[in-house]
Amino acid sequence: MKQEIKKTMKFNLSEDGEDFNRVVEKPITLVVEDFQNALVNVINESHLPFFIVENVVEKLLANVKNASIQQLEADKISYQNQLKEVENQGESKTE
């Protein structure tokens, strides 16, 4: 089965409001790869023993997990508020 790559184009309105400029965004898979490579390079260039790197990475992971949980909760609240806004707009149009 042939797999197609979904192509998306994004455009921004120019400052003068006359034209649309195409914006090319790096795919998230490439951003992740760059991030991983950067982390590996930082670790390698630190010349720290791996038992110390492990401790630092474990603490960092704990902080990332906490931030992720907080972001999820904030996203849920924001989404629920947006749903309420849409629901309220629908109710006010029918009145």
C-alpha positions, 0 to 999 in steps of 0.5 A, spaced: 500 500 500 502 506 497 503 511 503 502 518 501 505 524 505 500 529 507 502 536 505 500 542 509 501 549 507 500 555 511 500 562 509 501 569 513 498 576 511 504 581 509 504 587 513 501 591 508 495 586 508 496 586 500 499 579 499 500 572 503 506 569 504 507 562 504 510 559 511 514 553 511 514 549 518 519 544 520 515 537 521 515 535 528 519 529 527 525 533 524 524 538 530 524 532 535 530 529 531 534 535 532 532 536 539 535 529 541 541 530 537 542 536 541 541 533 547 546 527 545 551 533 543 550 536 550 551 530 554 557 528 550 561 535 550 560 535 558 565 529 559 561 528 565 561 520 568 554 517 566 552 516 573 552 523 574 548 524 567 543 519 569 542 523 576 541 530 572 537 526 567 532 523 572 531 530 575 530 533 569 525 528 567 521 529 573 520 536 572 518 535 565 513 530 567 510 535 572 510 541 567 506 536 562 501 534 567 500 542 568 500 543 561 494 537 560 490 540 566 491 547 563 489 545 556 483 541 559 480 547 562 481 552 556 478 547 552 472 546 556 472 554 557 472 554 549 466 549 549 462 553 553 463 559 549 461 556 543 455 553 547 453 560 549 454 563 543 449 558 540 444 559 545 444 567 544 443 566 537 437 562 538 434 567 542 
